[in-house]
Each structure stands twice: as structure tokens, then as C-alpha cells.
Amino acid sequence: MFSLFLLHRGPGRSAILVEAVAPNRQMVYSRINQVLKKNLGAVEPGLAKLFRRAGVVCAHQTAEEAGLQDLDAAEETAIEVDAEEVEEIPNFSGSSTTKLPTSFMFTCDPNHVVRVKGALESKGHTVPTAEIKYLPYHYVALGKKARDANFSLIDQLMEKVEFAVGVHHNIAQPEEDIREG
């Protein structure tokens, strides 16, 4: 079995990284190229420098629990658990009466994901996800048409390339999409 990382340029000049595990490299290349041709994507070397490998741990808790009520408290927690960065994740339920827990995304060295997750849990935080991801250094803002075309391409890659285990991109999500949920 081979572990592959294939980088592609999507509509609107977005970068798409496909993670695949397959018994044969050529089989993966062939399937991905079929999807790219139908969805205006292209293989483009040199896109690897647009992404960094990082540990990503998401944690939350309700307002009644101590610790992560605001970004300042989360930054203190990040220092204590050896995370490199922390950012607040917007939570919108669609209802003004429903209080969702404040969530934070902690990024860390990919080798420290388990340790950071454990440290956050030992502080009483709920950790729904802890994984290694490829995060873009810079995001690209796209119009609705290019964004829709990219997400269609990503869906097709995950659906038609059975060896794909992950797809990462650098497409910025507009604020109005975040608020709509």
C-alpha cells in the first residue's frame, strides 16, 4: 500500500490536496485525473508549500463550566497544554434562544495531538475532535460560482476516488455562510 498526497489546482485558482492510500499509484492518478477533467481541475506541481501539517484539537464547554469562556482564557489554556495557537470557532444554532457551547480550535505540533487532547480533557473540556490536518498558510476568497464548483469537485473526489481518505483546501468561507450555519 502506498500513501499519496496529490496536489491540484481547482476552479478560481484554489489549492486542493488529496490524501490517498492505495495498492497502486497509477490507479489513483487515473481516477483523480478523470474527476479533474470533468470538474475544471488541473494537476499543478509546487502546491505543497501552501499547506502545513498540524495537529488540530477542538474543545468546548458550556458557559456554566470554568475555563474557556473567552479567547483570553483559551489562550492561557493553550499555553498550559503546549498548543501553538488557538482561535474561537463561531457557533450558530439558527435560534437566538439556543445557547451553544463556546468552541475553540487549538493547533499544535502533529506529534503532540494526543497529549494536548488529554491535557484539555483533564481540565474538564469536551474534545469532540483531535486529528492531524493539512492547514493552508493562506486562504483564497472565491465568488459563489467558483466556490460551488470547488466544493462540487471536492465531493466528486471523495465520492469517485475510493482510495481518497482526506481532501484539504484553502478556500475561505465567507462570513455570511458561517452565520447561516
C-alpha positions in Angstrom: 0.0 0.0 0.0 1.2 3.5 -0.9 0.3 6.7 1.0 -0.1 9.5 -1.6 -0.5 13.3 -1.4 -1.7 14.8 -4.7 -2.0 18.5 -5.2 -4.4 20.1 -7.6 -5.5 23.5 -8.7 -9.3 23.9 -8.5 -11.6 26.5 -10.1 -10.7 30.0 -9.1 -7.1 29.1 -8.5 -7.8 27.3 -5.2 -5.4 24.6 -4.0 -6.7 21.1 -3.2 -4.7 18.4 -1.5 -5.9 14.8 -1.8 -4.7 12.2 0.7 -5.0 8.7 -0.7 -4.0 5.2 0.4 -3.9 2.7 -2.5 -2.1 -0.5 -3.6 -1.2 1.1 -6.9 -0.2 4.8 -7.5 -1.2 4.8 -11.2 -4.8 3.7 -10.3 -5.2 6.7 -8.0 -3.7 9.2 -10.6 -6.0 7.8 -13.3 -9.2 8.1 -11.1 -8.3 11.6 -9.9 -7.5 12.8 -13.4 -10.9 11.6 -14.6 -12.6 13.7 -11.9 -10.4 16.7 -12.5 -11.1 16.8 -16.3 -14.9 16.7 -15.7 -14.7 19.5 -13.0 -12.2 22.0 -14.4 -9.4 21.0 -12.1 -5.7 20.6 -13.0 -2.7 18.9 -11.6 -0.2 21.5 -10.6 3.2 20.8 -9.0 4.5 23.0 -6.2 1.3 23.4 -4.3 2.7 21.5 -1.2 4.3 24.7 0.1 0.8 26.2 0.5 -0.1 23.7 3.4 1.4 22.8 6.7 0.8 19.6 8.7 -0.6 20.4 12.1 -2.4 18.9 15.0 -5.9 20.2 15.4 -7.8 19.8 18.6 -11.3 21.3 19.0 -12.6 21.8 22.6 -15.7 23.3 24.1 -17.8 23.7 27.2 -20.9 25.5 28.3 -20.9 28.9 29.9 -21.5 27.3 33.4 -18.2 25.4 33.3 -15.0 27.1 34.1 -12.1 27.7 31.7 -13.0 28.5 28.1 -15.5 31.4 28.4 -13.5 33.7 26.1 -10.4 33.9 23.9 -8.2 35.2 26.6 -8.9 32.3 28.9 -8.4 29.9 25.9 -5.0 31.5 25.2 -4.0 30.8 28.8 -5.2 27.2 28.4 -3.3 26.9 25.1 0.0 27.9 26.9 -0.7 25.4 29.7 -1.4 22.5 27.3 1.5 23.2 24.9 -0.6 24.3 22.0 0.9 26.7 19.4 -2.3 28.7 18.6 -5.9 28.9 19.5 -8.9 30.5 17.7 -12.6 30.8 18.5 -14.9 28.8 16.3 -18.3 30.6 15.7 -21.3 28.6 17.0 -24.7 29.4 15.5 -27.7 27.3 16.2 -30.1 29.2 14.0 -32.1 30.1 17.1 -31.4 33.1 19.3 -32.7 31.2 22.3 -30.4 28.2 22.0 -27.1 28.7 23.8 -24.4 26.6 22.2 -21.1 26.0 23.9 -18.2 28.3 23.0 -15.7 26.2 21.0 -12.0 26.7 20.3 -9.6 25.2 17.8 -6.2 24.5 19.3 -3.4 23.9 16.8 -0.2 22.1 17.9 2.7 20.0 16.6 1.2 17.0 14.9 3.2 14.7 17.3 1.5 16.3 20.3 -2.2 15.8 19.4 -2.8 13.1 21.9 -1.0 15.0 24.7 -2.9 18.2 24.0 -6.2 16.4 23.8 -5.5 14.6 27.1 -4.5 17.9 28.8 -7.7 19.6 27.7 -9.8 16.7 28.8 -8.1 16.6 32.2 -9.1 20.3 32.6 -12.7 19.3 32.1 -13.1 20.4 28.5 -15.1 18.3 26.0 -12.9 17.4 23.0 -15.1 16.2 20.1 -12.2 16.1 17.6 -8.5 15.7 17.7 -6.7 15.0 14.4 -3.8 15.8 12.1 -4.7 18.0 9.2 -3.1 20.0 6.4 -3.9 23.6 7.1 -3.3 26.3 4.4 -0.9 29.1 5.1 -3.3 31.5 3.2 -6.9 31.2 2.2 -8.3 32.3 -1.2 -11.6 34.2 -1.3 -13.8 33.0 -4.2 -17.1 34.1 -5.7 -20.1 31.9 -5.2 -19.8 30.2 -8.6 -16.1 29.3 -8.1 -16.7 28.2 -4.5 -19.6 26.0 -5.6 -17.5 24.5 -8.4 -14.7 23.7 -5.9 -17.0 22.1 -3.4 -18.5 20.0 -6.2 -15.0 18.9 -7.2 -14.2 18.0 -3.6 -17.4 16.0 -3.3 -16.6 14.2 -6.5 -13.1 13.4 -5.4 -14.3 11.9 -2.2 -17.2 10.0 -3.9 -15.4 8.7 -7.1 -11.9 8.1 -5.8 -12.4 5.2 -3.4 -8.7 5.5 -2.2 -9.1 9.1 -1.0 -9.0 9.3 2.7 -9.0 13.1 3.0 -9.3 16.3 1.0 -7.9 19.6 2.2 -8.3 23.0 0.6 -7.5 26.7 1.0 -11.0 28.1 0.2 -12.1 30.9 2.6 -15.6 30.5 3.9 -17.5 33.9 3.7 -18.9 35.4 6.9 -22.5 35.1 5.6 -22.1 31.3 5.1 -20.8 31.0 8.7 -23.8 32.8 10.1 -26.2 30.7 8.1 -24.8 27.6 9.6 
